[in-house]
Amino acid sequence: MARAVLRKYHPLIVGITGSVGKSSTKEAVALVLSRAYAVRKAEGNYNNEIGIPLTIIGARSGGASLVRWFGVFCKWLWIMAVPVRYPEVLVLEMGIDRPGDMEYLLRFVLVDIGVVTELSSSHMAFFGSLGNIAKEKGKLTQALPDSGFAILNADDARVQKMGEKTSAKVITYGFGQDAMLRVDNLLFHREAKRVEGFSLKLNYDGKTIPVRLPKIVARHHIAAALAAAAVGVALKMNLVEIASALEDFEPLPGRLRLLPGRDGMILLDDTYNASPSSTQAALAAVGEFMAPRKVVILGDMLELGAGTEEAHRMLAEPIGASGAQIIIAVGHHMRSLAEALMAAGFSRKQVFSLPDPIAAIDIVFSLVRPEDLILIKGSRGMRMEKITERLLADPEEAETLLCCQSAEWRNRPFLPPAEWMI
């Protein structure tokens, strides 16, 4: 069905992959391109073999309802039978969990502009090595046509190397001097009780333009903005227009968003997912803030394979650099982090290890204070958004502020991850 739609309407397709930052990059790209084109982006977690075709058709999942799936079929028949105003650009997030996933997606999605964000050890349990992850994700750039563009993160050596195996034109982005589109004069504007985000200068092809990102509080979200700017450049958009669009860029729920907490607390909600690189990035963001006290609540990072315990222990150093005074480690794997922190000199009054997010909720309330800065992060299966919800200034706003707030997901009880049993 998706193939038929694409053959009829021929939209330009931007495909985004990577281990970290795909969703934020998708949002930034759609925001920039909507200044010049009619754009449709993937919604929610529509990034797999079901979600991508649904995005192409422009329909929502039928879930467990045969009636709703019949509605999807009827919508497809309508747009095939009647000429409709179809989007000029599709911005698709192309997620992969296992070897062969990217190859399958590319069978029916012919991407014109491929964006690769950053690689990490997410899903290492299924790939075995970072090299295998790079190989699978690199199939996106290898499939691009000669007329296409590969937008590559120059700060990740494995991603930058993908430029050698594509016939498409290459635009690299990043913070380093080697990037074709790069950042200068990066400044974080914050006071004790007010944060005004980042300002920077964007450099490309001898041109420099100032950019304000007032809703961004973490450096790794700047990478998403740079990727979006590179896509705009590939489509010959004006840099001034690109910079203007990016002023409205903000993270999705659960992706390191700054939220108001109870009793004057400041919450950094990063509960959508977690990998070693994204967790380190979140801890670096904590280090940028001024606060009377910093609290870090971390849930297990899942699907890391054989290196799981070491990956958790290695968070001890970035936690120390962040200035966190209280650390609450949640989950089976996070016990390794708690042990590493104690070995590094943290006291038993600073480090607390809890078995799951449900058990953590009560202990959190006994530990936090008014005006604390609190980071909450963990893998999707850890349900860490339940802790954020209880800390919000107005829990009634959880549905709009937090990730994964569908009735089905909220009513689903926390279940111990299968890998805890291994």
Secondary structure, 3 states (H helix, E strand, C coil): CHHHHHHHHCCEEEEEECCECHHHHHHHHHHHHCCCCCEEECCCCCCCCCHHHHHHHCCCCCCCCHHHHHHHHHHHHHHHHCCCCCCCEEEEECCCCCCCHHHHHCCCCCCCEEEECECCCCCHHHHCCHHHHHHHHHHHHHCCCCCCEEEEECCCHHHHHHHHHCCCEEEEEECCCCCCEEEEEEEEEECCCCEEEEEEEEEECCEEEEEEECCCCCHHHHHHHHHHHHHHHHCCCCHHHHHHHHCCCCCCCCCCEEEEEHHHCEEEEECCCCCHHHHHHHHHHHHHCCCCCEEEEEECCCCCHHHHHHHHHCCHHHHHHHCCCEEEEECCCHHHHHHHHHHCCCCCCCEEEECCHHHHHHHHHHHCCCCCEEEEECCHHHCCHHHHHHHECCHHHHHHHCCCCCHHHHHCCCCCCHHHHC
